[in-house]
Amino acid sequence: MADNQEKGFSRLLRHRSPNIRLHARDPSVGSLDRIFETRTESEAPRPQAYQKSMTSEDKHYANNSYGVTELRDGFFDAIFLPPEEVDFKYLMKQAALTLPYAFRKKNPLSVRNFLPKQWHEIKGVFRRVTTTRSGIRLFKSFLAFFIAYILCLIPVVQERFGRYCYIMVISTIINHPARTIGAQVDGTILTILGTATGLGWGAFGLWVSTASATARVGYGGILAVFLFIYVFIVACLRTYYIRTYQAVICAGIAIAYTCLAEVSGTEVSWSKLLEYGIPWVLGQAISLVICCLVVPDAGARPLAVALHQAFAVMLDGLGLTRLENMTTRRRLTQTFVSMSQAYRDLVIDFSITLFDPKDVQTLRNLIQGVIRSLHSSNSEAMMIEKQADRQLEGVGRDLPILDEFVVDIDEKLRMPMSDEERKLIKFVASNLTEPTEKLLLAMKSALQSCDAVLMEMCGHRQYLGPSEDVSDDVLGSLVKLRKCIIAFSNCQDSVLASETLPPTYAESSEVVKLFAYCRPVHQAATAIEALLVKVNEMQQRRPKYPKFHLPSYPFWKALHRTNAQVRHDRGGVTAGSYFKSFSDIAVIIQKIKAREFQPLPREADEKSNKEHDTSYATMTADELEDEWSIKKNYVRHEIWGILHRLQGFETRFGLKTAAITSLLSIPAWLPQSHGWWDSYEVWWGVVMAWLIMGPRTGGNIQDLFTRALCAFLGSLWAGLSYAAGNGNRYVIAVFAVIYMLPMIYRYTQSTHPRSGLVGCISFTVVSLAEVAAEGKPSPVTVAATHGLAMIIGVVASIIVNWILWPFVARHDLRKATATMLFYCSIVYRSIVSRYVYYEEGNEPTKEDIQASEILEGRLREGFVRLRQLLGLTRHEIRLRAPFDPLPYSGLIDACERFFDYIVTARQASLFYHPHFIRDNTEFAADLLGHRRDAIATILTNLYVLSGALRADRKVPKYLPNAAAPRKQLLDQMRVLETELSASGKLSADEKNEGRKWAQIYSYSYNESLTGCVEQVEELEKFTKAIVGEQGFDCTYMDASW
């Protein structure tokens, strides 16, 4: 008997499923053997195997099954049920409740709402500039611009630096000082390096084009080749490594100037390199000085803002305020992402703060741990029922129940409760409500004290909060919180151990919900306790003066990241963040998929047990790999990876950027167009096309009109400024103040930075070109030609982005949502195999839990990006019909809920150790088939829905029903649990542990996996609403389609 137990559960994996019988085959079907006979005539006939006589039941089976039997060896038994009727209008009504905040605003393409929207935004800008730090940032940016602009208006300076002295002003605009000191220094270095490389490559091209008589004849072709190659390389570099954005942008402007401005095949004016390089360096020096001297920010304030906002959201997440549940959860998710971004912004450049970057990293992890625990709390569970609460106000309690803590269990209709069940609920509620209230209040006080201490350490409490009446006694809050945690745990244990609580209390779902609400509250309190300990440690080690900290972010990761201001200035933040987030998720998912599956040995010898690694042997294979090994073909795989990467969007962006810039540059190398090209500085049209080209978002119809309008307004205002004072430089300076203040704000702080950049550059170039021309040609001609060249560059770049490999938000939304469905299936498979149905001795380790939390954080960020991508669809014009965001919003919300249930199941599995799953191999074998059916059904549905959504194909009408095998599994578990209890094999301690199991596992764990099943049905409904359903009687049709 002992030997049989040592074989373990793994030996039963290869046993056939229960209730599957082997039937003897009727002799009549033996004639089929002759058809497949493979022996030759020389071979002796094989003796017939002995066949036992068939019973009447066997004969009935053979006659009706034609000798075919299902052994279910590795397959699951799918159950297909008639699809339920779906009310499309009600489904869309539910989806409307899940729309992101962006859809609460009015349609941006509405002409009727255009003027009211602009007036509302103007008032908002004025309020922010006059009451917040936005005014300081605007002042710093404008001051740098205005100093450089005034210098260019001085005749002596203009004469000294030449015709292109306005490059100094362009330099202050590109790397404006409205950023931290570390980011400013980083930008200064990158912009100067980029400019130097552009000038150097252009100078090399000029030298080659005039090196010989033959080269002089075809100098235009040589310069075109040099321009095309350089633009292609730096454009690809810009997309591969975002950190190089500032260097690449400046390099593109420099190469355009060098190869297009005042070029000829006879001689090269090398002095023009100095006419560009020196003003550029002076402009960077002006911006750097302004950044360091005028209200400097060394990195502490952005971190302080992120921390303060995080604590405000966590306070809302405690449930102390009556906010909408969905809104609070989304704010928690956004804060989770923002904390990672705030830490990255701190360490990607050097900083001067009172915070050690290592402490900030630990602080970020602890705050994300608190947010993760708050996510797990079910705000729909109640502390007590409202009506019962009113009846209990004076029962054995001095502290009244705060109305904020009263949350209904459910809005749905409930079955009437018996008097005994009501008494049980009152007993549990009366004992748990008071310690829970005190624990929540202690958690609130702890978070507020942490916020106060951190804001004081940043030096921004008087500007950001909290108010002075909030105590900063972290140590006192820590002691109070620990006392409340101990009291809460003791109260919970006493209730569980009370004789008033019958052994069958788990049959009352309302009582179980009370206990289930307490578990995440206790976890959140523990996470806040760890946060308090860290903040107290930081307060005790607080230095007297800020310290200088070098960049500590890993170099290769830093190449794919950049600081906050550059992310804003480059535009396309939403699309860029979406692609980067999903790229990071794909890397982690690939690691999970690439795990080599090692099936359990079929031989029951000890040698195979010792030599075989069972760490990957689970109920569900992580990935069935072919025999071909990547490790043995590493070089070939690397070559394939490089070639495959060259087919990506980076190469496509490089090609179309090089193509549009080269095509617009053709007149610069034609002899007949030299005069007007150089006189009117038409090469700025090429520069404008280079600036507007975006790797991801090329611009929509709104961007086309807005950017072209800004170029037109800049040129028009520059012409008016010269004409108003007949070239008076003071008048031009006044016009510059009036125009550039709002335009610089649009570039540096609004959500439309590229149009702001176009407006700034157009006014600067045109106005200073008019001053340099001194009326010859006329200001009207200068403004018209320069403005027309810039408008052509803007329009050409956007049209090329529309035609060649365009970015369409609604298409990427569909593909990204399909990808997220697939990722959720991988996560579900991995968590079930690693945390639920693992082999004895292969329990999840701390490293496994940490890796799971990292992946969960990435996926939460993915859902944030999906909703941001959904918001971008509002700006796109669709010719066939208006894009309906409702089914996509409902699908994303259902997918996120499915993911939340997976996370809750993983967390609950850490507290549950069932006695009959791993200790009793016979019971585990009985559950094997049911587990397989439940898991495989969900995976099949997710795979089918993901594939149909990605390929934009209709979903099959009949899909395996996920609820039926789940119910069969729960019923079988209930039967086995009853048998185990009746067998008398459980000790008294294990029976007492069963009460905790009913609290933690029976509700949190089972309800989480059951919730996954419910969300799979919702996913099917919304997916069919998007791509349709196969069949002529499709119910997912609407009259508006």
N, C-alpha and C positions, 0 to 999 in steps of 0.2 A: 504493500500500500504506500509505503514511504517512497519507493522507487517511482511509482506512478505519479506522485505529487511532484517529484523533482523534475519530471518531464515538463511541467509547467503549462501555462496557457498556450505557449507558442506551438506546442505539439498538436493542439486542437484546431489550429488555423486551417490545416489541410483536411480536416474531417468534413464530410458532406454536411449540408445544412440539415437541421432537424425536420422531421415530418416528411422527408423525401425518401421514398422507398425504391428499392431496386426490383424490377419486375422481370420474371423469366420471359424470354422471347418465344413466341409461338413458332412451331416448326415450319409453318407455311412461309414465314418470312425468311427462312434459311435459304430459299431459292435466290435471294438477292446476293448471296455470297458468290454464286457462280458468275455473276456479272463482273464482279471485281476480283476474280481469281487471277493471281499473278504468277503462280508457279508454272513451271514448264512441264512437258509431258514426261521428261526423264526423271523428274522428282517424284519421290514416293508420296502418295496421298497422305495428308495429315489426318491423324485420328480425330474422330468427332468427340467433342467435349461432352461430358455427361450433363444431361439436362434433367432437372427435376420435373416432376409432373406439375401441371398448372392447376391452380384452384379456380373456382368460378370467378372470383374477383380478378385474378390475373388474366383470365380469358376475356373478361369484359373490358379490362384496361387495354389489352392488346388489340381487340377488335375496334376500339374507339380511338386509340392513339396511333394506330399504324406503326407500332413498335418504336415510336419516338418518345423519348423521356428527357426531362430537364434536370440536370444535376446541379445547376446554379454554381458551377465552379468558377468563382471570380466575377460573376455577373449579379446584377441586382434585379429584383422583381418589380418592374414598374407597374403602377396602378393608374389607369386612365379612367377618369370620371367625366360625365357630361359637363361642359363648361357652364358656369353660372351666368345668368343674365346680368349685363352691365348697363347701368344707367349712365350714359355718356355725359349728360349735363351735370349730374351729381358728381361724377368723377372730376370734371373740370372745375366744379365749384370747390371741391376739396383741394385741388391743385392750386387754385387762386390764393388760398391761404398760405401757401409755401413760397410765393414769389419773393425774390430778394428786394431789399430796400430800394434799389435803383428803379424798380418798376412803380414805385409810389409817386415818382416824379412824372411830370407831364411829358408827352412825347417830344423828343428833341427835334424831330423833323416837322413838327406842326408849325405852320406859318402863323396861325392865329395866336399861338402862345409865345411867339418869338419875342415880341417887344415886352410883354409883361415879365417874361423870364429874364431878359437882359436887365430890366430895371431892378428886379429882385436881386440879381447877382451883383449889380453895382452897389446897392445898399449893403449887401453882405460884405463886399470887399472893403467898403469904407469903414464898416464897424470893426472888421478884423485889423485893418491897418492902424486904426486909432486906439484900439483897446488891447491888442495882443502883441506878441513879439514879431508878428508879420511886418509891422511898421519898421522895426529895427532892421530886419533883413532887407526890406525894400530900400531903406535909406542907405545901407552899406552898398548894395548893388548899384544904386543910382549914383552914389557919390564917386565910386570908381569910374563909372562911365563918364560922368560929367567932368571930372578932372582931366581925363584923357581927351574928351571932346573939346574942352576949353583950350588945352594945349595945341590941338590941331587947328583951332581958329586963330591962334597967334601967328602973324605972318612970318616972324623969324623962325619959329619951330617948323612951320609948314615948308619954308624955303630950305631949311636944313635937312629935313627928312624926305623931301621930295613929294612927288605926286601921290604916292600911296601911303602917306602918313596916317591915314585913317585906319590902317592895320592895327595901330595902337589901340584904337577904340574897339575894334572887332575883338582884339585879344582880351580886353576887360569884360566884354559881353560873354564870350565863350566860357571863360573861367572866372565867373563873377564871384565876389567875396561873400555871398550869402550862404556860407557853409562853415563847418568847423575848421579849426586851424590845421588839424591833421589832413583833412580832405583837401584843403587849399594848397598845402605844400605838395601833396601827392599830385593834384591837378597841375600845379606849376611845373613840376618835373616832367610829367607825361606830355603836356602840351608843347613844351620846349623841345623835348626829344622827338615828338611827332613832326613838329615843324622842321627840325634839322634834317630828319630823314627824307621828308618831302622835298626840301630844297636840294639836298645832296643828290637824290636820285634824278631830280629834274636837271640839275647842273650836269650830271653825267650824260643824260640824254642830249642836252644842248651841245656838249663837247663832241659826242659821237656824230651828231647831225651836221657838224661843221668841220669834222676832222679831215675830210678829203673832198676833192671836187665832185666825185660820184655821190658822196653822202650829201653834199649841199644841194644837188639836183633833187634828191628825194628826201629832203630833211623833214618834210611833213609826215611822210610815212614812218620815218624813224621815231619821231616824237609821238606819233599815234601809237606805235607799238610800245614805247616806253610808258606812255600814259595808261594804256589798256592793261599791261602786265602789272603795273604798280597798283592801280585801282582795284584790280581783281584780287591781288594778294591782300591788300589792307582791308578790303571789304570782307573777305573770308576771315581774316584775323579778327575783325570787329565782331563777327557772329560767333566764332569759336571761343573767344576770350573777351568777355564783356568788360573786364577790367581795363582793357586797352582802348576803350571808347574815346576818351579825350585825346589820346595820342593819335588815333586813327583819323578822327574828325579834322584835327589840325593838319595832319599829314596830307589829307585830301585837298584842303584849301591851298596848302603850299605847293603841291604838285600841279594843281590847276593854274596857279599864278605863274609858276616857273615855265611850264610848257605852253601856255596859251597867251600870256601877256607880253606884247612887244617882242615877238619872235620873228626871225627871218633866217634865210639860208645863207646869208653873206657873213654876218658877224654876230657875236653874242655880247650883250651888255651885261657883264658880270656884276656891275654895280647894283643891278636891280635885286640881287640876292641880299645885299646889305640893306637896301631900301625896304625890304620885307622883314628881314630877321631882326634888325635893331628895334624898330617900333613894336614888334611882337614881344620881345623880351621886356621892353619898358612897360608895356601894358600889363604883363604878368607881375612885374615888380609893383606897380600901382595897386593891383588887386590884393597882392600878398600883404602889403603894408596896411591897407584899409582893414583887411580881415584880422590882422594881429593887434591893431591899435583901437579900432572902433568897436566897443562892446564885444570883446573877443569871446569865443566859445571854444573850449578845448575838448569838447565831447561829453561834458557832464549833463548838459541840459537835455539833449535828445534821450539819454538814458533815464533821466529823472522823469520826463514826460511819459515814457513807456512804462516805467514802474508805477507811477501814480495812476495811470489809466488801468493798468493790470489789477491793482488793488481795488479800484472802484468797481470793475467788472466782477471780481471775485466776491465782493460784498453783495452785489446783486445776485450772484449765483448761490449764495447761502439760502435763498428763499425768504429773506427778511423783508423783501419788497414785493409788491404784487405786480411784477412785470410779466409780459407774455412769455410763456415757457420757451417757445421756439426762438424768439428774439434773444433771450438770455443765453440759450445754448449756442447760438451762432456767434454772439459776442464773446463767449468763452473760447470758442474755436478760433476766432480771429485774434484774440489776445494770446492764445497759445502760439500762433504763428508770429505775432508781433514781437514776442519776447525773444524768439530766436533771431529775428531780424535786428532787434536792438543790440543784442550781444555781438552780433556779427559786425554791425556798424562801429561798435566801440573798438574792436580788436583788429579790424582790417586796416586802420590807419593808426598813427601814434596819437596818444591822448595824454592829457594832464588833468588828473582827477584824484579824488580821495579814495576811489575804489580800485582795488586790485583786480585786474581782468580775470584772474582765477576765481576770486570771490564772486564776481559777476556771473561767471559760468555756473558755479554751484547754485547761486541764487536763482538763475534762470531755470535750472533743473528742478529746484524745489518748488518754484512758482508753477511750473508746468505740472508737477506732481499734484499740487493742490487743485489745479484746473481739471486734471484728469479724474481726480476723486469727486469733484463737484459734478462732472459729467455723468458719473455713475449714479448719483442720487436721483431718485425718481420723484420729481416734483408733483406727479399726479397722485402719489400715495398720500394718505392723510396722516396727520398726527392723531386726530380723532375725528369722528364724524361731527359735523356742525351741530346737528340736533342733539346728539349724545353729549357733545361738549357743553352745551348750555345746561344740561341736566346735571353735569358733574362739577359745576363751577365751585360749589361749596362742599364737595365731598372730600374731606381729609386733606385739603390743600390750602395753604395760606396764599400762595402765589397764583393769581388768576392767569388763565391761558390767554396769551396775546393773540389778537385776531390775525396778526400776520402769519402765525404758525399754523392756522387752521386751513388745511387744504383738502378738498374733496378727494375721496378715493377714485371716484369715477363719475362722469356725468351720465353714464348710461343707466338704463333701468336695471335694478337688481332684484333678485329673488327675495321674497320676504324672509326675514330672519326669525328664528325661534327665540323664545325668551331665554333659553339656556345660552344660545350663541350671543345674545345681546349682553347678558351678564358677563360672559367671557371677554367680550370686547371692552366692556367698561372696566373690568378688572385690569386688563393689560394696559388700557389707555391711561387709567388713573395712576398707574405705577410708572409708566414710561414718559408721560408728558412733561412733568416737572423737570426731571434730570435732562431731558432732551432740550427743553427751553433754555435751561441754564447753560448747557453745553453750546448751543447755538449763540447765545449772548456772549459767552467767553470766546468763541471763535471770532465773532464780530469785533470784539474789543481787541483781540490779538492782531487781527489784520490791520485795524486802524493804528495801533501802536507801531507795527512794523512800517506802515506807510509814513508815519510821522518821523520815525528815526531815519529812514532812508532819505526822505526829503530834506531833513536837516543836514545830513551828511553831504548831500548834493549842493546845499546852499540855496535851494529854490522853494522852501516851504512857504515863505511869505508870498510867492507868486503863484504857486500851483496848489498849495494846500497840503495836508488838511488844516482846519482851523486850530487856533491855539487851545481851545477847550479839549482837544483830543490829547490824551496822555501819551507820552513817549516812554513810559515805564515798561520796557519789554520784559524785564525779569519778573516784574509783578504779574504781567499778563501770562507769562509762561507758567508761573506757579498756579495761578488761578485756573488756567486751562487744564493742567495736569490733574488738579483736584477734581475738576468736572468730569474729565475722562474716566478717572477711577470710580467716581460715584456713578457715572452712567454704566460702566461695565458691571459694577456690583449689583446695581438695580436690575440690569438685564439678566444676569445670572440668577438672581433671586427669583425673578418672575419665572424663568425657565425651570427652576428647581422647585417651585411652589406646587403643593398638592392641589391647589385650586385649578391649576392648568392640567387638564386631562391628557392622557397619552394620545388621544385622537384629535388634539387641537389643530393639527395640520389640515384637517378636513374643512376648517373654516378659512376661506380665502381672505376674509377681512382681518382676521387675527394674524395670519401669515404676512399680510401686507404691512401691518404695524412693525413686525420684526424686520421685514425686508427694508423698511425705511430707515431703521436704526443702523443697519450695517454700513451703508455708504456714509452716513453721518459720522460714525465712529472712524471710518477710514479718512474722511476729510479732516477730522480733528487731529488725527495722528500726523497727517501731512502738514497741517498748519503748525503743529508742535515742532516738527523738524525745521520748518521755516523760521520759527521764533528762535530756536537754538542758534541757527546760522546768523540771523540778524543781530542777536545779542553778542555773538562772537565778533562780528564786524564792528559793532559799536565799541566793544572793549579795546579793539586794536586800531581804532580810528587814528590816523596820523594827524599831526598838527597842520601840515601844509600839503597841498596837492603834489603828487609825484608824477614824474614823466614815465610813460609806459610805451615801449616800442611796439610796433605791430606784431601780434602773436598768432594771427590766423594762418593756417597752413598755406604755403605758397601756391601749390597747385590748385587748391580750392579757391584761393583768393583770385586767381585768374578768371574764375567764372562768377565772381561777385564784385560788386562795387558799392560805393557809399550811397546814402539816401538821396543826396542832391543830384548826383549823376544819374541815378535811376529815374529821377523826376525829369531832368533836363533832356534826356535822350528820348523821352516819350515812349508810348507803347508799354507802359508799366504792367498793365493787366495781362496783355498777351505774352510779354517776356517772362513774367512771373509764372504764368500758366505752363509754358513750355519747360521752364527750368524745374518747376515742382514735379511735373510728370516725368521728367528725365531722371530726377533723383529717385522717385518711386520705382521706376523701371529697373534701376540698378539693383535695388534691394530685392525686388520681386524676382529678378533674374537669378540672384543668389539662391533663393528658395527653390526656384524651378530647376536649377542646375544640380541640386543635391542628387547624388547617385543613389538609386533605390537598390537596397540589398535584400532580396527576399529571404524569408526565414528558411533554414535548411529543412529538407523533408526527411532526412535521416535522423534518427533519435540517438545518435552516438554522442558521447561527451566531447570527442575531438572537434566535431563540427561546432559545438557550442563555444568552445574555447577560441577557435580560430575565427568565428564569425562575429562581426560587429553588429549588434542588435540595436545600436542607437538610432538607425534609420528605419528599422523594421517596424512599421506601424500598421494599423488597420487600413490606412489609405496611403497608397504610394505617393511620395512627393513628386516624382517624375520618373517615367519609364524611359531610360536612355538606351540608345542603340549600342552595339558593341564597339562602334568607332569611338575612339577616345580623343578628346581635344588635346589632352596633355601630350599625346604622342605626335600630334600634328600641330604643334604650337606655332611654328613659323607660317605654315599655310593658313592657319586661322587668323594670324595677325595680318597677313597680306590681304586676306578676304575682308577683314574688318576695315582696313584702310580704304580699299576700293569701294566697299559698301558705304563708308562714311562720305566719300567724295560724291556720292549720288544724293547726299542730303541737301537740306535747304541752304546750308552755308555756301556750297558751290553755286547753287542756283542764284542766290543773292549776289554773289560776286560776279557772276556772268552778266546778269541784267544790269547791275550797277556800272560795270565796265562798259557795257554796250551803250547805255544811255548817255554816259559822260563822253564817250568817244564820238558818238554821232552828233551830239550838240557841239563838239569841238572842231568839226571839220572846217568851218569857215576860217578858223584861226590859221590854217596852213595853206589856204588858197591865196595866191598873189592878188587877185582882184578884190578880195574882201579885207585886206590888211587895214585899209584906211578906216572904215567905219567900225571894224572890230576893236581896234586899239583906241580909237577916239572915244567911243561910247562905252568902253570897258564891258563888252558883251560877255566876257568870260565869267562874269558874276552869275550869269544864267546857268553855267555849268556847275559853279559852286553851289548855287541854290538847289539844283537837282541832286547833288551829292549830299547836301545836308538833309533833304527831305526824304531820301530813300531810307526806308526802314526794313530791317531784317525780317520782322514778323508782320507788323501792320503797315501796309502801304498807304492807308488813308481811304476814307469813304467819301461819299458825295458831299457830306457836310464839311469834311476836312478840305476837299478840293476848293469849295467856295470860300471857306474861311481863310485859308492860307493865301489864295490868290487875292482875296480882298485886303489882307494885311499888307501884301506886297504893293498893291495899288495905293492903299492909304499912306504907307510910308513914303512912296515916291511923290504922291500928291502933296502931302504935308511938307515934304522937303522943298518942293517947288514953291509952295506958298510962303514958306519961311524966307526964302531968298527974295521973292518978289515983293513981300510986304515991306521990307526995309531997303529994297534995291541993293541987296548985298551987304547990308549992315550986319556985322557979326554979333552985335549985342541982341539984335532982334532974332537972329537965327538961334542964339543961345536960349532966349525966352521960349521960342517955339519948340526947341528940343526938350525943355523942361515939361511943357504941357503935354507933348506927345509921348515922351519916353517913360514918364512915370507909370502910366497904366500899362504900357507895352512891356516894360521890364517886369512889372508884377505878373503879367500874363505869362511871360517866359519862365520866371523863376519860381512862381508859387501856384499858378492856376493848373487846371487839369488839361490845358491845351498849350504845352510849352513850345511845340514846333511852330505854330502860327505866331506866337509871340516872338520867337527867334527870327522868323521871316520879317516881321514888322520892324524889329530893332535893326537888323542888317540893312534893309531897304532904305530906311530913313538915314542911317549913318552914312552909307556909301553915297547916296544921291546928294544929300545936303553938302557933305564935304567935297564931293566932286564938283558941285556947282561953285563952291568957294574957290577951289583950285582953278577952275576954268575962267573965273572972273568975267562971266558974261559971254564968252566965246568958246563954244557955241552958246546959244541962249539957254536960260534956265528951263524953259519949256522943253526944248529939245533934249537936254540932259536928263530931265525927270522922265520924259516919255520913253526915251530909248533905254535907259537903265531899268526903269520900272517894267517895260515890256520884256526885256531880257530875263528879268527875275520871274515874272509871271509865267513865261514860256518854260523856264526851268522847273517851276513848281508843278505846272500842269503836266509836263512831259513825264516827270518822275512818278506822279500819282497814276497816270494812265498806263505807264509801263508796269507798275505794280499791279494794276487791275488785269492786265493782259497776260503777263508772264508769271506763272505760279503765284496766283493771288492768295491772300489770306482772307478766308470767308469764315466769320465767327460761327455762323450756324452750322457749317459743315464740320468745323473742328469741335464744336460742342457735341454733335452727335457721335463723332469718333471718340472723343475724350470720355463721354459718358459710357460708351460701350467698353472702353478700356478700363474704366473704374469698376464696371460690373465684373469684368474678368479678374481684376485685381482682388476684388472682394471674394471671389470664388477661391482664389489661391490662398488668401488669408484664412478663409473659413476652413479649407482643407488642412492648412498647416496647423492652425490652432487646435482643431479637433484631434489631429494625430499627435500633437506634441503635448497638449495639456489635458486631454480628456481620455483618449484610448491609447495610452502608452503602456509599454511593457514594464513589468516589475523591475525596479532598479534603475529605470531611465526617467526618473522624475524630472520635471523642468528645473533647470538650474537658474542661478541669478543672472548669468549671461543670457540665457534664453529669455528671461523676463525683460531684461534691459533691451535686447534686440527687438522684442515684440513691442515694447513701448516706443522705441524709435520709429518702427514701421507704422505704428498707429498714429504717431505724430505727423509723419509724412502724409498719410492718407487723409487726416483731418485737414491738412493744408491743401490737399488736392480738392476736397469738397469746397473749400473757400475759393479756389481758383475756378472751379466749375461755375459757381454762381457769379463770379466776376465776368467770366466769359459769356454767360447768359445775358448779363447786362449789356455787353457789346452788341448783341443782336438788335438792340433798339436803334442803333445808328445806321443799320444797313437797309438799303432799299431792295425789295424783292419784287421782281416783275410779275411772277405768276399770281401771288396772293400774299397778304401780310403774314409774316412769320408768327406762328402761335407759340408763345413760350410756355403755356400752361402745362402741356404734357411733359415737357423737359423739366420744368421746375418740380412737378410731382414725382418724376422718375428720380431726379437727384435726391430729393428729400427721402423717398423710400429707400434708395440705396444707402444713404447715410444712416437711416434708422436700422437697416440690416447690419451695417457695420457696428453701430452702437450695441446692438444685441450680441454680436460676436465678442466685442470687448468685455461686455458684462459677463458673458459666459466664461471667458478666460479668467477674469478676476474671481468669479465665484468658484471656479474649479481649483483655485489655489487654496481654498478653505475647506474643500470637500474631499474626503478620502473614503469612498464607499467600501464596505466590507465584502460585497459580493461581486465586484467587478474584477479585481486583480487577485484577491485571496482565494476565491472559489472558482476554479477553472471550469467546472461543469456549468455553473450559472453564466459565466462569461461566454461559454460556447453557445448556450441557448440564446444569448443576446446578440451574437455575432451577426447572424443574418438580418436581424431587425435593424441593427446599427448601420449595416452596409446599405440597406434599402433607404434609410432615412438620409444618410449622407449623400449617397450617389444620386438620389432624386433631386436634391437641392443643387448639387454640382451640375447635373444635366440641364436643369432649367436655366441656371446662370450662363452656362456655355452657349446654349441655344439662343437665349435672349441677347447675349453679348455679340454673338456672330451675326444675328439678324440685324441688330442695330448698326453695327459697323458697316455691313455690306448694304444697308438700306433695303433689305428684303423683308417680305412679310413673314410673320411668325406663324408656325403651324397652329392650327386651331386646337389640337389636342396635345397637351404636354403632360408628362408624368405628374400626378398629383402628389404634392409634398406633405399634405396634412395627413393623408391616410397612413403612410408608413410611420410617421411621427406618432400618431395615436396608437398604432400597433406596438411600437417600442415602449411607450409609456405604460400601456396595459400589461405588457410582458414584464416590465420592471416592477410594477405593482404586485404582480403575481409572485415573482421571485422574492421580493422583499417580504411578502406575507409568509412564504415558505421558510425563509431564513429566520424570521422572528419565531415561527412556530417550532422550528427545529431545536431550539434551546442552545444553539451554538454560540450565541452572543453573551458576553459577560455583562455585568451590571453597568460597568463604565461605558461599554459600547452602546448599551441601550440608552444611557443618559446622553451620550454623544448623538444618538439618533434624534433627540429633540433639536439640537443645534443643526443637525442635517436637514430637518424639516424646515427650519428657518432659512438656512443659507442655500441649500441645494434644491429642495423641492420647489421653492418659489423662484429664487433668483436664477438658478442654473436652468431648471426645466422651462421656466417662463421665458428665459432669454432665447433658448433654442427654439421654443415654440413661436416666439416672436419672429425669429428668422424665417420660419415657414410662412407666417402671415405676410411678412414683407416680400417674400418671393411672389406671392399671389398679386401683391400691389405692383411689383416690378413687371409682371406679365401684363397687367392691365394697361399700364402707362406705355410700355414698349409697343403693344399692339395699337395703342392710340397714335403712336408716332409713325410706325412703318406699316401698319395694317395687319390684317389677319388673312391667312390663306382660306379660300372657300368663297362661294357665291353668297352665302348668308352671313357676311361679316357684320358684326354688331358695332364695330369700331368705325363707324362712318358718321359724318356730320354733314348737315346740309350746306354748311359754309365751305366745305372742302372742294 
